[in-house]
Amino acid sequence: MNRCINTLAAISAAAASFAVQGAAAQDVKLPPTLAFTAYDTGTAGFNIAVGVGKMMKDKYNTDVRVLPAGNDVARLAPLRAGRAQVAWMGSGIYFAQEGVFEFGAKEWGPQAIQVTLSTIDCNAGTLGVAKDIGVTQLKDLRGKRVGFVVGSPALNQNALGIIAYGGLTQKDVKIVEFASYGAMWKGLINNDVDAAFGTTITGPAKEAETSPRGIVWPPMPPGDREAWARVKKVAPFFNPHLATCGAGISPQNPIESSTYPYPVASVYASQPADQVYAITKSMIDGFDAYKDSAPGALGLEAKKQTMKWVVPFHPSAAKALKEAGNWTDEDQKWNDNLIKRQGVLTAAWTAFNTANASLDADKFLEGWMKARSDALAKANMPNGFE
């Protein structure tokens, strides 16, 4: 409970800090060492984090350790404990903010997790499907094996959001669970599963492309509004996107697909404002040094940021973006509302947890989801998980 109260105070303090600091530029002063968490070795998120870390070493003499972690809980735990300063997340940042799935457990609850920079580039985030099973449309996955990762609500909900385009639900496919993202993609190559969620530029997807099974990315044309409405109902953070790079994809052979910001360099609202500012500004100022270090890194450019998404920027990151000429009054208003949402969720969690800490895990989660829904309705905010 104390952690939640402190988190709520941190959200308010961070917002106030941005208002006081204004947009005056500051020198970048990174600490001697930093730790990042990221997806498994070889993934786009891991490779981009390594590229940013090398820039920080070369430009600021800061040693950066990148710690691979197989699921969202494992990526956030070191950040929450203060053992890491950035978690390179996917859509799991949204689930953590909302306090749903694994983050609805007593040990977690809604997290005041915020964005520094994120990337959307030429790649897509969607389901890769083994070419040897003959699937060309998402609806063809009925009865096929779809990969899930234990402890990773982001990857699992992403997969369900994608198959929703084809009119399918979890009941229409066979779920196969794996211990990590990397293990899931190895499972696709080894014929233990038929489809796995990932970004088209991830290393494992390229391995699958050159394997005997091959890989295809079933298309998601934006013109099918009913199909996209089904996607948005399950995974509101997805948007249509024309992919021009990745395994089997090129500008000459693009695919109408889907995307969301990935990876997202994530921090807590409670982290020191000067630390978050320095990390963000170093990534903005050092962009040219790492932009070609890994596929997808180009999307971290300040002018390419997704300004109106579902998770707010940290106020100190917003300060750095404003200095870079990429922050408007409209962006500030949107961001303020998202920070307000985090405050509503944290207050609801504190009240519920105080009164219901003795419930068993299943009843606790059920009760929390009701309390969460009621709190958001009272604040006139969308639920997102009807």
N, C-alpha and C positions, 0 to 999 in steps of 0.2 A: 504493500500500500504506500509506504514512504517513497518507493521508487516512482510510483505514479504521480504522487504529489510533487516530487521534485521535477519530474518530467514536465508536468503542466506549468510549473514555474519557469522552467527552461524555455518552453515555447514562447511564453509572454516576454521573457527577458530578451530572447533573441530578436523578436520582432521590434522591441523597444530599442535594442542596440542598433539595428539598422537605421531606424529613424534618427537617432542621435548622431551616428557616424557620418551620414550623408555619403557623398560619392567622392570624397577626396582620396586621391591615389596614395598608396603606401608602398614602401619597399617590401619585397618578398623576403621573408625571413623564415625559412623552413628549419625544422629541428635537425640535428645530426642523423637521426634515424627515423624511419616511418615503417609501418607494417600495413599492407593491404591484404584483404581477403578477396578471392575471386573464384570463378568456376574452375573445374578441373584443368589440369595441365593440357595445353593444346587447343583449348577452346578460344573463341574470339575474345571473351571477357578476360581470360588469363593473359593472352598474348598482348592485348591492348594495355593491361595493367603493367606488364613487364616493360613495354615501350615507354610508358609514362615514367616508370621508375628509373629507367636508364637516363631519360632526359633530366630528371631531378638529380641524379648522381653527377652527370656531366656538367650541368649548368649551375647547380646549387651545392654540390658536394654532399648531398644527402643520400645515405644508404637506405634503399627500400627493399624490404622483404615482401614477396608476394606469396601468400599462403593459399594453396588450392583447397577448396572445400566442396564436398559433394552435394550439399543441399543448402537451402536458404537459412535454416536454423543454424547450421554450422558456420555459414558466412557471417551471420549477424552476431553470434555469441561473443566472438573476440572483440567486436566493435563495442558492444554493450558493456563489456567488462573493462574496456579501456586498453586492451592489449593490441588493438589495431586502430588505425585512424581513418581508414576508408574501407568500405565494403563495396566491391564492384558487383552490383546486383542486376537482376532482370526484373520481371514483373513481380517478383517476390517482395520488392520494396512496397508495392501497393497492398499486398495481403498483410504485411507486417504493420503498416499504418492502420489498416482497418481492423486488425485484431481478429482475423478469421482463420479457419483451418487450423494448422499447427499453432498459429499465433493467438488462437482463442484459448489455449491451455493456461492453467493457473500460473505457470512459470513465465508466461509472456504477456499477453494482452496487447492492446494497440501500442505501437511504438512511434515515438516522435522522430521518425526517420525522414531525412530530407535530402535534396539533390544538390550536388555541386555542379557537375557537368554530366551530360549523357550524350549518346550518339545514335543517330539514324543515318545510315549511309546507303550504299547501293544494294546491300543485302536485305534479305527478308528473314522473318522469324516465323516458322511454320512447321508442318509435319513433313519430314523426309520419309519416303516409303521405298522399301526394297523393290527394285525394278522387276525382279524375277517373278513377282506374284501377279503381274498384269494389271495393277490398279492405275487408272489414269484420272479418275475423278474421286473426290473425297467420299462421295456416297458409296463408292465401291469398297470402302473399308468395312462395311458391315460384315461381322463375323471374323474379322482379321484381328491379329494381335497388336495391341498398342502399348507402348512402354510408359510406365510410371516410375518416378524416383521417390523412394521412401524419404519422408521429411522434407519434400520439396513441393509445396502447394502450387508454386508458380508454374513449374514445368507441367504438373498434372492438370491444373486448370487450363493452361495454355492448350494442351492437347485436346481437352474437351471443348474448348472454344473453337478450335480449328475444325474438329469433326462436326460441330454444330452447323457449319456452313453446308455440309452435305446432308443435313437433316438427321444426324445421328446423335445418340446420347451414349453414356457409359454402358448402358445395358445392351447396346447394339454391337459392342466390340468385346474382345477378350483382353482384359488388363493383365499385363505382365510386369511385376515390380522388380526394380533393381536398386542397388545400394547407392548408386551415384549416376550422374549424367554420363560420365565416361563409360561406366559399365553398361548403361542402357544402349549406347551406340555400338559398343563391342557386341552386345547382344543382337543388334540388327545385322552386323556383319557375319556373326556366327549362326544366324538363322534361329535365334531364340525369340525373336520378336519381328514384326513386319513393319512397324512405323514408330518413329521417335521424333519428339519435338526438338528443334534446334534452330540455330541461325544457319543460313545457307553457306556462310564462309567459315564455319567452325571446322577445325582440323578433323574431327571424327567423321564429319559429312564427306570430306574429301577422301578420307580412307574408304568410306563406304562406296563412293563413286568408282574407285579403282579396284574394288573387291569383286569377286565373281557375281555377287548379287546385284551390284549397281544401285543407283538411286534415282528417284524421280520426286518432283515436288508438285503434287496436284494443284492446279490453279484455283484462284479465288477471285474471279472477275468482279470488279466493283459495281458493275451494272445490275447484278442480281441483288436487289435491295432486300428482298425477303431473307435471303441467305445471310446477308450481312447483319440484318436485324437479329437473327438467331445468334450470330457470333457475339454481338454487343451485349446480348442478354446474359451470356455466360462469362464473357471476358471483355468488359467495357474499355479496357486499355488498348485494344487492337484497333488499327486503322488500315484501310487498303493501301497497298504500296506496290509499285512496279520494281521488281528486283532485276538488276542487271549484272550482278556478280554472285559468284558462289559455285558450288559443285555442279557442273553441267549447265551453268547459267552464264550468259555474256550479254553485252549490249546488242549483239546481233541475234541472241536467243534469249530474250527476257521472259519473265513469268509474272503475270498478274497475281499478286500474293498479298501478304499481310506483314505488319511490323508494329513495333512499339520501341521506345528508347531502350537500347541494350548495347553495351553494358551501361549501368547508371552508377557513377561514382557517388556513393551514399555516405552520409554522416548523420550523427544525432544532433538534435536541436541543442542539447546540453553541452556539446563540445565547445572548447574555447573559440570565441569569435575570431580572434587573430589567427588561430591555427587553420580554421576553415577558410578564411580569406586568403592566407598564404598558399594553401594547397590549390585553391581554385585559380588564383591569379597566376601561379606558376604554370598551371596547365594551359591557361590562355596565352601567357607571354611566351611559353616554350613550345607552342603548337608546331611550329615549323620543324623543330628538332625530332618530333615523334610521329608526325602525321603519316609518314610512309613506313612506320615500324611494323605495322600489322594491319591486315584487312579490317576495315571498319573504323580505324583511328581517325580518318578524315572527318567523321561525323562529330568529333569533339570540338570542332571549331566554334568559337563563340557565336558567330552569326547563323550557325546551323542548329542552335538549341531549340528543343521543343518547349515553347514558352507556356502553353496552356494544356498541361497534361493532368494527371490525377493525383500527383504528389508534389508538394511545394519545394521550391528552391530554399536552401538555407539563406537567411538574410545576409550573411557575409558573402555567400556566393552571388546573391543578387547584387550586392555592392560592387563586386568585381566585374560582373556583367554590365552593370550600368557604366562603369568606367570605360569598358570596351565598346560602349555605344550600342549595346544590345539589351536595353531594358526600358520599357515605356511605362507610363502611368497606368495603362490598361493591364500590363503585365503585373504591376504592383498590386492592383485591385484583385486580380485573379489569385495571386499568391497569398494575399492577406486572407482571403476566404478559405483557402486550403489549410493555412495555419490555424485558422479558427476551427475548422473541422477537426484537426488533430486535438485541439483543446477540448472540444465537445466529447470526442471519443475517450480521451484520457480521464475526464471527469466522470463519465458514465462507468468506465472500468473501475475507478477507485470506489465509487458508491456501491457497485455490484459486488466487487471482491470483498469489501468490508462486511457486507451482510450475508455472503454466501460461500465463504472460504471453506466451510466444512462439507460442501456437496461433493459427491464422487465426480470423477472426470467427465463422464457423459452428461450427467445432469447439470454440471457446472457450465459446460459448453452450450448446452441447449438454453439454459437460463440466460447466459451472457448474450447469445445471439438475439434473444427477445429484448433484453435491456438495451442492447446496441441499437436495434431497430427503433425502439421507442424514443431513445435519446435523439437520434437523427431526425425522426419525424417531428419531434418537438422543436428542433432547431430549423425545421424546414429545409433539410438537406437530404439528397438522395441516398437510398440505402446501398444500392449496388449489389446486394446479395439477397434478393427476394426469395 
